[in-house]
Amino acid sequence: MDDTLMSIQIIPKTPNNEDVIPYVDEAIKIIQDSGLPYRVGPLETTIQGDMNECLILIQKLNDRMVELEVPSTISQVKFYHVPEGITIETLTGKYDEF
């Protein structure tokens, strides 16, 4: 059951002070490949899943930054945990465009 919403912002220190956007795009690809429902925002991405899936995803995101030879990464993470279940739409559905 999806009982957790996790928002994450990856802030990589790029190897040669390059633009961070291509690295953030790589992180978003990992999120897409996870198969978990998600929503990309301008400053963070929100993922819906169970707590364990979300924690594993954080590790995968950081592992990818290491593969890309990023010297260091800040991961700002927020969790909203509801044991009975939660969806992204529960919180934002009323703002979605039709």
Number of C-alpha atoms within 10 A of each C-alpha: 11 18 16 24 25 22 21 20 18 22 16 21 18 18 13 8 8 10 12 14 11 11 20 18 11 15 23 19 12 16 23 14 9 16 10 16 15 20 15 13 10 6 9 18 18 19 26 25 23 20 20 9 15 22 12 11 18 18 11 16 22 19 14 15 23 14 9 13 12 17 12 14 15 11 14 11 14 13 15 13 16 14 12 9 15 19 18 17 11 9 10 9 10 8 8 7 5 3
